[in-house]
Amino acid sequence: MNPLILCPNQIQVLHLMSVQSYINKNQERFLEELIALLKIPSVSADPKFKSDVFAAAEFVKDALEKAGAENVALCETAGYPIVYGEKIVDPALPTVLVYGHYDVQPADPYELWESPPFEPVIKKTDAHPEGAIFARGSADDKGQFYMHVKAFEAMTAQNALSCNIKFMIEGEEEVGSENLDLFVKENKDKLKADVVLISDTSMLSLEHPSVTVGLRGLAYLQVEVTGPNRDLHSGTYGGAVANPINILCQMIASLQDEDRKITIPGFYDDVENYSSAYRENLNKAPFDEADYKKKLDIEALEGEKGYTTIERTGIRPTLDVNGIWGGYTGEGAKTVLPSKAYAKISMRLVPNQDHKQISKSFESHFKAIAPASVKVKVTPHHGGHPAVIPTDSVGYRAAEAAIQSAFGKKAIPTREGGSIPITSLFQKELGLDPILLGFGLDTDAIHSPNEHYGVKNYLMGIETIVLFFKHFRALSDK
């Protein structure tokens, strides 16, 4: 067949066939490379893993160079470096900016892992009958951002890269992306693009593919309650001196009423109240409550009164204790009345709520409800704004078309309960609405022991990303 007499659409089909063939031939290597990356314990929250976080950045830099990216560099920040790379096919073509992160959550508690968190293994699960990679960071976000590297490699190798591409892979997402804000503001020309593509979210299932169109914001704080100036004997002083742990528990319990509504004054002032029609449409997404409870091994669901589970996890704000400690927690008994008690508290926020203002309101309220017998300190950690993604953009329509091509089904738009603080940053500073094209599942145990990511999800993600580039180019040309 003489390619000179083929029309552009026929040539594009041949390119896609060659790319798919390349993916099929190299899928074992693609998996091996991901496993090698997952072995690096790049925990950004813990200073003892500092050298490993830098090692992960070097791995990503090397992978981009081998895949065909140009101008690849480790961009220094006040914290961990941002890996940048690009491939400009033609300045006249649309440009896709890929964002991801190579840092991971702490793996604690290690004893709850069925296999070591940084020794990846592939095992079958009910949700992943073809097998899933068990390792910290497999779904969040190493397995997901690495799909983009491999999709880029496949397109470049087969001369099928239909858009320009830029990569920005950071190492501080799990600690609030503190230094990304400055980097984006100082590098707007470098990061100039037509769309931001992010795979750091989940989909309903492979049978019901979805695209995330909304993320909650986050306010994260640590509280410290201090009673006596030292730990005391609970027999000698118990009943006469305030126990900071008891008081902290009482204070936390008072932060929500019997309807699970948050009691901080002004907390709901800016919360958007959606119409009945919007809520009805939101609840059309497939959801099996019995299966949901079974997978979590719980007898009942709990949340804000008057809202469904889908609404509670997508369009309503929350307050949760992420950790609480104090006193003696070692083996055996020690009858101590502790001097201090601590808790880490996060609040998931919805559109119009400002995480800085919510943090201030929390601090004021928490100090106000403390009895005179203790002193209270509140330390904000990090936060991020909520984001809502329009569904009428070229990027979203390209994502829909890519999923239709790969899965044979129309994508379901969903609101996700997690937070990716940089989504609002990209909207504000770059004027771009990120496309949240995630391939994880809610059952993948991200941030928990035994985190995993489906092998099929990984490979289908690579295929779908290739199709996104095809459709984004086609729709941009119209």
N, C-alpha and C positions, 0 to 999 in steps of 0.2 A: 504494500500500500504506500503510495507516494504522499508524504505529509504535506507537500506543497499544494495539493488539491483538497486538503481537509479544511473545513470551516473551523473557526475559533472554538466553538462548543465541542466539536469532535476532538480537537487537540487537547482541550481541557479534560475531557473524559479519559483520554489516554494517559495524561499526566496523573490523574487521580488513581487510575488503575495501577500505574507503576509505583506510586507512593504506597498504596495499600499492600502491594506485593513486597515492597521494601520493609514495611512494618511487620508483615507476616514472617519474613525471612529472619528478621533481627529481634523478634520479641523476646527470645531467651536472653539475649545480651541486654536488652532494655531492662529486663527484670534483674539481671545480675548487677547492673550498674546502680539501680535503685537500692538494692540490698546493700551494696558497698557504702552508699551514702547514709543509709539507715544505721549502719554500724557506728557512725560517728556520734557520740553523745553531746550534741550541740545544744545544751540547756542554757539558755541565756539568763535565766533568773538566778543561777547559782554560780558564783565566781570561781568555784573549783573546776568548772568545766570551760573556763575561758579559752584555753589553748584548743579545745575541741571545737568551740564555736568558730574560731579562726580557721581551723582545719576544714570545717564544712564550707566556709566561704571559698577557700582555695579549691575545693573539690568542684564547686559550682562553676567557678571561673574556668577551670580546666575543661569541664564538660561543655561549656558554651563555646570555647575555642575549638574543641574537637568537632562540635556539631556544625561549625562554619560561621560562627559569629565573628564580627570585626569590632575593633576598638574596645575589646573586653578589658575591664579594669576593676580592681577593688577600690571603691571610693571610700576614703576614710571619713569617719564621723567621730563624734566625741565618745561613741561606744563601739559597736561592732560594724564592720564595713558593709556597704551596699555593693552588690555585684551588678555591674552594668555591662551590657553588650548590645550590639545592633547588627542589622544587615539591611542596608538601604539598596534595594533593587533598582529603584527609579524614584527620584524625589517627587515625581508627578503622581505616583501611586499612593493610595491610602496607607496610613501607618497604624499598626497595632502595638500598643504598649502592654507588655505582659508583666504583671506583678505577682510575687510570691514571697515566701519566707523560708529560710533554711534553719531557723532556730526552732526548738521544740520545748514542750512543757516538761517540768520535772517528772521523773518516772515514779517517784514515791507514791504509795508504799510498795517497795520492791517485792515484798513477800506475797503480794496478791497477784503477781504475774505468773501465768502458767509456764512461761518461758522467759529468759532474761530479756529485758526491754531493748537492749542494744545488740542482741544476737538474733537477727530476723529469722523466722521460720514460716513456712507456708503450710497452713492447715485448712481443712474444709470446715465450713460452718453452715448452719441452716440458711443464713442469708447469702452465703457465698459458697454454693456447692462446688464451684470450680476451684476453690481455694482462695485464701486471703493471706496477705503478708502481715504477720504479727510482729510489731515493733513500735517503739515510741516514735511518733512523727510520720508513720506510714500514711495516714490519711490527712494529718494536719501538721505540716503542709507539704512535706517532702515528696510524697507519692503524687500529689496533685500538681505541684509546680513543675516536677520533673517530666510530667506528660508533655508540657509545652516545649521543653528542651528536645525531647525525642520527636515530637511532631515537626518542630523546626528542622531537625536533622534530616528527617525523611523527606520533607519538601525540598530542602536545599540539595540533597543528594540526587534527587530526581528532576532538578531544575523546574520545580513546580511551586516555588514560593511566589504567590500572586500578590502579596502586599509587603511593604516594608515592615520590619519588626524591631522592637526595642525591648530589652529585658531589664527589669529592676527587681532584684531579689535581695531582700533585706534579712538582717539577723536579730531583730529586736521586736518582732510582732508580738511575741508572747509576753513581753514586758511593757507593752504600750506604744511601740514605735516612736519612742521619745525623740530620736534624732532624724526621723524621716521627714518630719514637717519642714525643718530647715533645709534639708537636702532638696526637697521638691521646690521650695520657694526660690532657692538659689540656682536651680538648674531647669527652669521652665523651658528654655530653648532646647536643651538636650533632650528633654522628655516630651517635647511637642509631638502630639499624635492625634489620631482621629477617634480612637476608642481605647479604653483600658480593659484588658481581659484578665479576669481573676478566677482561679480555681481553688477556693478555700472554703467552700460551702458543701452542702449535701443535696441530693435529690431524693424524691420520695422513694423510688425504687427503680430498678432497671426496667420493670414492667410499666411503671408510671414515671417516666422521666420528667424532670421539672427544672425550672430556672428561678433562682432566687431574685425577687424584686424588692425586697425590703429587709433591712437588718436593724436590730436594736442597738442603741448606744450603751455606754458602760460608765459607771462611776465605781471605783474600787478604793476601799479605805481599810486601814487597820486601826483598831481601837485598843486602848490600854487602860485598865481600871486598877488603881492602886489604893490599898487599904493601909495596914500598918507598915512601919518602916523595915520590917523583916518578916520572914516566915515564923509563925508562932505554933506552940503546942496546942492542938485543937481541944485537949481536955482542960488545960489551964485557962485558955482564953475564949474557947468556943461558947457562943451565947452572949458574949459581952462585947466582942469586937467584930466589925463587919467583915464578912468573907467576900472578897472581890469576885470569886467565881460565882457564888450565889447571886450577887447583885448584878453581875454582867448578864447572867442568864435571864434574870427578871427584866432587865432593861431591853435586851434583845426581844424577848417575848412580847413586850409592849409595843414594838415597832409595827405590829400588824394586829388588827382587830379580829373578831370572831368570823368575819366574812373574808378574811385574808386580804383586807384592804390596808394599805400602808398608811400609818398614822402621822407621818412627818407633816407638819403644817405647810400647806402650799404645794405639796408634792404633785398633785394632779392638776394644778392650775393650767398648765400648758399641754396637757394630754389631749390628743385629738379624739373626738368621739365620732366613730364611723356610722354611716347610715345603716339601716336594717338591710338594704339591698346589697351594700358592700359586704357586710358580715355574712349574709346568706351565700353570696358568691364565693367568699373565702372558705366557707365550710363545705363547698362542693368537692374539695380535694379529697382523694381517697384516704380514709382513716378508719381503722378497725380498733376500737377501744379494747376489746377483749384480747386481741393479739398484742397490743401495746402494753397492757398490764402483764400479760404472760411473759413477754420478753424481759420485763423488768422485775419479775417475780414479786409483784405487789398485788394486794387485794382491792385497793381502791385508789382513785385519783383525787388530788386535792389542789385547790387553787382559788383564785378570786371568784366570789359568788356572782353568778349571772353571766358567765362567759364559758365557752367551750374550750376544750384542750387546745385546739388549733388557734383560737383567739388568745388564750392565755400565754402561749409560747411565741406568738407572732406580733400582736398589736397591743398588748398590755404590758405595763412596766412591772418589775418584780424587785424583791429584796431577799437576798439569801446569805446565810452564814457559810463561808467557804472553809473556815477552819476556826477552832477554838481550843485554847490550852491555858494551863496554869497549874501551880501546885505540883504534887508528886504523881508521875505517870509511869514510874518504873515497875519492875517486878515486885510482888509482895505488897506489904502495907507500910505506910508511913503516915502517922496521924498528924498531919500538918494543916494549919490554917494559913493559906498562902498570902504572900504580900501583894502579888500581882495576878491579873488575869488578862488574857488577850483574845482578840477575835479578828478575823479578816472577813469583811463584808462587801458584797458586790450588789449593785443595783443595775438591772437592765432597763434601759430607757427607750422611749418611743419618740417618733417625730415631734419636734418643737421643744422637747426637754433638753436643757443645756447641762452637760455633766458637771461643769464647774459650779454652776448655781445650785444644782442638786447636792453636790458635795458640801457646800457651805451650809445649806439648809439642814443636812444630816448632822453636821458637826454642832450647829447651834442647838438643835433639838436633843441630841444625845447628851450634851453637857447639861442641858436644862432639866432632863429627867433623872440625873444622877443624884442620889441622896448625899447629904453633907458628910457622911461617914467615909466617902471615897473621893479620890481625885481622878479625873478623866482626861485622857489625851487622845486626840483623833489625828491620824496621819494619812492624808490622801496619797494614793499610789499613782494610779493612772486612770485615764478615761478616754472616751471617744463619743462623737456625736452619732445619732442614728442616721440612716440613709434610706431613701426610697428611690427606686430606679424606674424611670418611665418605660412603658412597653410599646411605645410607638417609634422608637429610634431605629436607625439603620442597624446598630449593633445588636439590639434585642431581636429584631427580625432576622438577622443573620444567625443568631443563636437558635432561634426557633426552627429555621430552615435546616441548620446543621443537625439538630436533634431529630427532626422529621426524617432526614436522609439516613442517619445512622441507626435510629431505633424504630423507624417506621411508625412513629406516633407523634402527635402534637404535644409540645411541651406545656406543662401546667405551671403557671406563675404562682410562686409561693412566697410567704413572708417567713423569714427564719429568725429564730430567737437569739442567735449568737451575735457577736459584734466583730466587725473588722473596721477599726477606727479610721483607717486611711481612706475608706470609700468616700466619706464626706470631705476629706482633704483633697482628693482628686477632683471632686465636684467644684470645690471652692477655688482651688489654686490653678488647676489645669482646664477647668471648664468642661470636664468630661464625665459622663455617667458610666461608671464601671459596669461591665457585664459580668455577672456572678455565675459562671458556668462551672458549677461544682459537680463532682461525681462520687462523693462519699455517701454513706448511708447513716441515718441516725443511730443505727445499731453498731457502728464501728468503734465505739468506746473511746472517742477522742477525749483527751485530758484525763483519762481513767486508765487503770491497769488493763492490760491486754488490748490495747489499741490495735486496730488492724484495718487493712484496705484490700478490697477485692482485686484479684488478678484480672478478672474480666472487666471490672470498672476501670482499672489502669489502662488496659489495652483499648477499650472502647473510648476512653477519654482521649487518647492519642488520635484515634480515627476521627472523632467528632471535632477536635480542634482543627485538624486539617480541613474538614468540611466548613468550619466557621470561616476560615480564610477565603475559601472559594466563594462562599455566599456573601461575605462582607465586601469583597472586591466587586462582585456582580451588582449588588445593591447600591454600592457607592457610585458605580458608573451610570446609574439611571438618573 
